[in-house]
Amino acid sequence: MSNQFVSVANGLRIAFGRSGFVADILSVSHSGIARALIETSHMGTPEPGEDQIGGKTFIVDPLEDPGQLQLQVHYDPSHPPKRTDPEDPEEIEVTYRRPKGAASPARLVGKGWLQEWGAEMNLGAKMTATLTVKFTGLLDVVKAA
């Protein structure tokens, strides 16, 4: 059985370009890429006949919502996440673990905002923070080389 498509998440990093915020990632979840459906039905669209269902017609918006990242990271109260200028998104880069035999790791690079964050501090436990990052525009998927 081949493991060629198996990747381990250890080594993930995130860096914010302008604010300089970096964090060690404990977990990450991407909301996914979404495209809107645009209804194209009109007064002349045929109604369903006997033994038919549906009838409404749609096209898919060619633009995609690049989604958001939900991250849990180590929290350092001396270096908390910084607010992003609401009028000027900053470059955000996620770096994946470098695969064996590759000179450079895969990366996900785009612009976005730190939408929200909160910290969790418990007795006898490491401090963590949860970050929500909203991407805007195009994301560059840079393959490991």
C-alpha positions as CSV (number, residue, x, y, z in Angstrom):
1,M,0.0,0.0,0.0
2,S,1.5,3.4,-1.1
3,N,1.7,6.4,1.2
4,Q,2.6,8.9,-1.6
5,F,-0.4,11.1,-0.7
6,V,0.1,11.1,3.0
7,S,1.5,14.3,4.6
8,V,2.2,15.0,8.2
9,A,1.2,18.4,9.6
10,N,4.1,18.8,11.9
11,G,6.2,21.8,11.1
12,L,3.4,24.1,9.9
13,R,4.1,27.8,10.4
14,I,2.2,31.0,9.8
15,A,3.7,34.5,9.3
16,F,2.1,37.9,8.9
17,G,4.0,40.2,6.6
18,R,3.6,43.7,7.8
19,S,2.8,43.1,11.5
20,G,5.6,40.6,11.8
21,F,3.5,38.2,13.9
22,V,4.6,34.6,13.7
23,A,3.2,31.6,15.6
24,D,3.8,27.9,16.1
25,I,0.6,26.2,15.0
26,L,-1.0,23.5,17.0
27,S,-3.9,22.9,14.7
28,V,-5.4,24.5,11.6
29,S,-8.7,24.2,9.8
30,H,-9.5,25.8,6.5
31,S,-13.2,26.7,5.9
32,G,-12.8,25.7,2.2
33,I,-13.2,27.5,-1.1
34,A,-16.7,28.6,-2.0
35,R,-18.3,29.9,-5.1
36,A,-21.7,31.5,-5.3
37,L,-24.5,30.2,-7.5
38,I,-26.3,32.8,-9.5
39,E,-29.9,32.0,-10.5
40,T,-30.6,32.4,-14.2
41,S,-34.3,31.3,-14.1
42,H,-36.7,33.7,-15.9
43,M,-40.3,34.0,-16.9
44,G,-39.7,31.7,-19.8
45,T,-37.9,29.0,-18.0
46,P,-39.9,25.8,-18.5
47,E,-41.8,24.3,-15.5
48,P,-41.3,20.7,-14.6
49,G,-43.5,18.2,-16.3
50,E,-44.9,14.9,-15.3
51,D,-42.2,12.8,-13.6
52,Q,-39.8,15.7,-13.5
53,I,-38.5,17.8,-10.6
54,G,-36.7,21.1,-10.4
55,G,-36.6,23.6,-13.2
56,K,-34.6,26.5,-11.8
57,T,-31.3,27.2,-13.7
58,F,-28.0,28.5,-12.3
59,I,-24.5,29.5,-13.3
60,V,-21.5,29.3,-11.0
61,D,-19.8,32.6,-10.1
62,P,-16.2,32.4,-11.6
63,L,-14.9,34.2,-8.5
64,E,-14.2,32.1,-5.4
65,D,-14.2,33.1,-1.8
66,P,-10.8,32.0,-0.6
67,G,-12.2,31.1,2.9
68,Q,-10.7,31.5,6.3
69,L,-8.3,29.7,8.6
70,Q,-9.1,28.8,12.1
71,L,-5.8,28.3,14.0
72,Q,-4.8,27.2,17.5
73,V,-1.3,28.4,18.3
74,H,1.1,28.7,21.2
75,Y,0.3,32.0,22.9
76,D,3.0,34.4,24.0
77,P,1.6,37.3,26.0
78,S,4.7,39.4,25.2
79,H,4.0,38.9,21.4
80,P,0.2,38.8,20.9
81,P,-1.4,38.9,17.5
82,K,-1.6,42.4,16.0
83,R,-4.6,44.0,14.4
84,T,-4.5,44.3,10.7
85,D,-5.2,47.6,9.0
86,P,-8.9,47.3,7.9
87,E,-8.1,49.2,4.7
88,D,-4.9,47.3,3.8
89,P,-4.8,43.5,4.2
90,E,-1.3,42.1,4.9
91,E,0.5,39.2,3.3
92,I,-0.1,36.0,5.2
93,E,2.1,32.9,4.5
94,V,1.5,29.4,5.7
95,T,4.5,27.2,5.3
96,Y,4.1,23.4,5.3
97,R,6.6,20.8,6.4
98,R,9.3,20.2,3.8
99,P,9.0,16.8,2.3
100,K,12.0,14.4,2.2
101,G,14.0,15.1,-0.9
102,A,12.6,18.5,-1.5
103,A,14.7,21.7,-1.3
104,S,11.8,23.9,-0.2
105,P,8.5,23.3,1.4
106,A,5.0,24.0,0.0
107,R,3.5,27.3,0.9
108,L,0.1,29.1,0.8
109,V,0.5,32.8,0.3
110,G,-2.2,35.4,0.1
111,K,-3.6,38.6,1.6
112,G,-6.0,38.8,4.5
113,W,-6.9,40.1,7.9
114,L,-6.7,38.7,11.4
115,Q,-10.4,38.7,11.9
116,E,-10.5,37.7,15.6
117,W,-8.5,36.0,18.3
118,G,-8.7,35.0,21.9
119,A,-6.3,33.3,24.4
120,E,-6.8,30.4,26.7
121,M,-4.8,30.2,29.9
122,N,-5.3,27.4,32.4
123,L,-3.6,26.4,35.6
124,G,-0.6,24.0,34.9
125,A,-1.1,24.1,31.1
126,K,0.5,25.9,28.2
127,M,-1.2,29.1,27.0
128,T,-2.8,28.9,23.6
129,A,-4.6,31.3,21.3
130,T,-7.3,30.8,18.7
131,L,-7.0,32.9,15.6
132,T,-9.4,33.4,12.7
133,V,-7.7,34.7,9.5
134,K,-9.9,35.8,6.6
135,F,-8.3,35.7,3.2
136,T,-9.2,38.2,0.4
137,G,-8.4,38.0,-3.3
138,L,-6.2,35.3,-4.8
139,L,-4.2,32.7,-2.9
140,D,-0.9,31.4,-4.4
141,V,-0.4,27.7,-3.9
142,V,3.4,27.2,-4.1
143,K,4.4,23.6,-4.5
144,A,7.3,22.0,-2.7
145,A,10.4,21.9,-4.9
